[in-house]
Amino acid sequence: MSDSDENEAAVTWTAEVSGLRGLPTRVAFNGVDFGRVLWWSLFAVVPVALLIVGVFVGDRGLFSYSVYAAVMLTATLQFSERFIRMSVAVDDDAGELESTYHMGDPSLFRSDEDVTTSLSDVESARFVTLGDRTAARLYYEKSFVNEPSMFLVPDGVKARFREVLRRHDVSISADSTPKSVDWVWVRFAVTALFFGAIPLGTVFVWPASSVPFLLAVFGHAAFVLRQGW
């Protein structure tokens, strides 16, 4: 769902991927926002290592895995709430992008703070399409910046947004291919496996060691289910 408005100097829009049925898409887009090495380290290498340790150490090692899964589940769901609803305004003349992440309602953390980004700080952009949703990932000249980097982009403003980015010397990567989209969903599947299926499965074998993860699941379920279908 989206609303957009364009004039000669500015383009604005509001887009959302809300409700429980939008959760997989939100989590998948969230995975795009991570660098490849960082993502595979946090979402695959570390949980595999903790599982191996748990097999040899027993309950103490599995408890560590449960704590890690709870923390990563919380981080993933909270970061993914950016895509529930966001507003973006791009001022072509000023070379600025103003964005607001409205998060969920209810949510553990509220946002609704307008953040202004200078397009002169943006080096490149990548557009990723999953189903009928498209998001733009901005890459900054500096490696570590505290700036918004992922934005949902409705079809009606996509061409104009690309035009504005090019005008401000932002290079645009090739559009996502079926292969690259498949890798996005592979990341989603790995996330669901290590921070969903496996820790839920350990509940039936090592229930005492799974308490941290269960607390995270029930806590987030109370928020996600109240956000509607």
N, C-alpha and C positions, 0 to 999 in steps of 0.2 A: 504494500500500500504506500502511495506517495503523493505529495503535492509539490508543484513547482511553479516558479514565476521567473520570467526572463525580461530584461531590458537591455539596452545597448551596453551599459557599463557593468551590470551586475546580473548574477544568476543565483537564485535561492531555491532551496527545496527542503522538504521534510520527508523522511523515509523511515519505514519500520519493518521489522521482522519479529512480530510479537507472538505471545501465546506459547503454549506447550508444543504445538506442532512446528513452531519456528525454531525450537531449541537446537535440533541437529544442524540447521543452516547457520545459526549464530555461533555454535561451537566450531564448525568448519571454517567460517570466516576468521574466527579468533586465531585458529592455527596458522593462517596465512600471515598474520602479523608478527610471527616469530622467525628469526633467522634459522636456516636449516640446521646448523650445528647445535645451536642453543636448544631448538625444539627437540631434536632427537636425543640430546643429552638428558633433558628434563623429563621427557615423556616416554622414553624407551630405555635408555641405558641405565639410569638410576633405578627405576622400578625393577628391572630385570636383576640388577645387582642385589637389591634388597630382598627379592624373592629367593635368590640363590643362597644368600646369607641365612634367610629364614629357614630354609630346608635343613641347613647344617646346625644352626644354633637352636632352633625350636621357637617356642612362644615369644621369647624376647625379640628375636629377629622379625617375626611376623607382626609383632606389635609395632615395630619401627616402620614396616611397610604400610600398615594400616594408618599410622599417623601421617606418613608422607602422602598416601592416597587421599586422605581427608583434606590435607592442605592444598594439594593440586586440584582436587575437585572443587574446592571453594574458590581458588584463584581462577580456574577455568570458567566456572559459571558466572563469577562476578565480572571478569573482563568481557565475557560474552554479552553481558547486559548492555554494552554500548550499542549493540545492533537492535535492541528492542525498539528504540525510537531516537532519531537524531535529526537535528536541524543544521543546515549548512548554508552560508551566504558567501559567495565569492565576488569580491569587488575587483573588476578587471583594471580599472584606472589606478587604484591604490596598490594593486598586487597583493591583496590580503584575502585570507580565507578565515571566516569566523564560524566556529562549530560549537554545537551544544549536544552533549550526550544526556538524554533524559532518563536513561536507565529504566528499571522496572517499577511497577507500582502494585504491590509493595516491593521494597528492596532493602538489602542490608545497608547499602550505601546510596545516598542521594547525590546527584550531580547538578544538572541544570545550570552549570557555570559556563558562560561564554568564553571561549578561548580563541584568540586571534593569532593566526600563523602567517608569517611573511613568505610568499612564494619564492622570494629570492634565496631563502634557506633550503628550498627543496631541489634536490638534484635530479630525481627521476620519479616516475609513477608507473604503477602496474595495475591493470584492470583485470579482475578475476570474476568470471560469471559462473554461478552455481544455480542450475535450473533457470528460473526467471528472475534471479536476483544478481545484481552486479555491485561489486565494491571496488574502490580504488585504494591501493596501498601506496602511500607516499614515502619516499626514501630521502632522508636529509643528508646534507653535505657532511655534517658531523655524525660520528658513529653513535654517540649517546646523547640524545636530546629528550627533554620532557615535553614533547609536543604530540598532539593527536596525529595518528598516522593511517587510520582506516576509516573510510567513509562509504556508506551505501550511496549508490548513484543511480537514480531512476533513468530509464531509457530515454525519457523526454528531454533530459538535460545532459546526457552523456557526451554527445557531439560538441556541445557548447563548452562543457567543462574541459574536454580535451583541447579545444581551440585556445582557451584561456591559458592552460598549462603551457602549451607550445609557445604562446606569445611571451611568456615569462621564462623562456629557455629551460623548461622542464622537459627532459627527454621522456618519451613514453615507450615502454616495452611492448613487444608484440602481444596481442590479445591471447588469452588463455586458450590452449589447445585441449582436445579430449584427454591427451596423456597427462598434461599438467593438472587438469581438473581431477583426474583419477588419483593423482598423488595427494591432492587436498583431501579427498575422501579417505585415502589410506591413513592420513594423519588422524582423521576423525575416528576411524576404526581402531587405531592403536590407542587413542585416548579412551574410547569406550571400553576397550579390553582391559587395560591396566588400571583404570580408575573407575571402573564400573563392574564388569563381569567377574574379573578375578577376585577383587576384594569382597564382592557380594558372595562369591562362592566359598571364600574362606570362613564366612560366618557360620556355615553348617559344619565345618570341620574344626575350626579353632575359634569358637564364639567369643571367648574372653579377650583374645587378641584383636578382635574386630570392632571393639567398642568405639574407638575414635572415628572410624569410617562410618559406622552406623549413625552416630550422632550427627555427622556432617550430612548424610543422606536425608535423614528425617528433618533436619533443620532447613535444608534447601528445598525439600519437597513442599514444606509449608508455604514458602514464598512462590515457587514456580507454579504450583497448582492454583494459587489464588490469583495469578496473573491471567487466567483464562485459557481456553483452548486455542 
